[in-house]
Amino acid sequence: MPVFIVSRVDIPEPQALARYMADAPATVEAYGGRYIVRSNQVEPLEGDTTCDRVVVLEFPDGDRARAWYHSPEYRPLRDLRQQNASASILLVQ
C-alpha cells in the first residue's frame, strides 16, 4: 500500500539548500519514490500553520520510505537540510 512523506519546511536562506534541492530527487527515485508536491506557494486555510515550503513524496510502502530516509545516499543531504532549515516530517499511511 502506498505511503506518503509529508514535509513542512521553513527555509531562512534558500540558497543554502540549493544542493539539497538539486540532489534529493535522485535519492527519492532510487528508493521507488516520487514527488507529488514541491511548492513554496502555501496558503493556510485553517489553524496556525505556516511554513515556507511543503513537499509530499509517495513511496510504494513504509519500508521503502524508511529505507530512503535512513539511507547512506540521503544522509548527507538530510544533515545539510537539518543545518539550514527547520522541518516537520511525517510518514502517513
Secondary structure in CASP SS format (residue, H / E / C, confidence):
PFRMAT SS
TARGET T0000
AUTHOR 0000-0000-0000
METHOD secondary structure of the structure
MODEL  1
M C 1.00
P C 1.00
V E 1.00
F E 1.00
I E 1.00
V E 1.00
S E 1.00
R E 1.00
V E 1.00
D E 1.00
I C 1.00
P C 1.00
E C 1.00
P H 1.00
Q H 1.00
A H 1.00
L H 1.00
A H 1.00
R H 1.00
Y H 1.00
M H 1.00
A H 1.00
D H 1.00
A H 1.00
P H 1.00
A H 1.00
T H 1.00
V H 1.00
E H 1.00
A H 1.00
Y C 1.00
G C 1.00
G C 1.00
R E 1.00
Y E 1.00
I E 1.00
V E 1.00
R E 1.00
S E 1.00
N C 1.00
Q C 1.00
V C 1.00
E C 1.00
P C 1.00
L C 1.00
E C 1.00
G C 1.00
D C 1.00
T C 1.00
T C 1.00
C C 1.00
D C 1.00
R E 1.00
V E 1.00
V E 1.00
V E 1.00
L E 1.00
E E 1.00
F E 1.00
P C 1.00
D C 1.00
G H 1.00
D H 1.00
R H 1.00
A H 1.00
R H 1.00
A H 1.00
W H 1.00
Y H 1.00
H C 1.00
S C 1.00
P C 1.00
E C 1.00
Y C 1.00
R H 1.00
P H 1.00
L H 1.00
R H 1.00
D H 1.00
L H 1.00
R H 1.00
Q H 1.00
Q H 1.00
N H 1.00
A C 1.00
S E 1.00
A E 1.00
S E 1.00
I E 1.00
L E 1.00
L E 1.00
V E 1.00
Q C 1.00
END
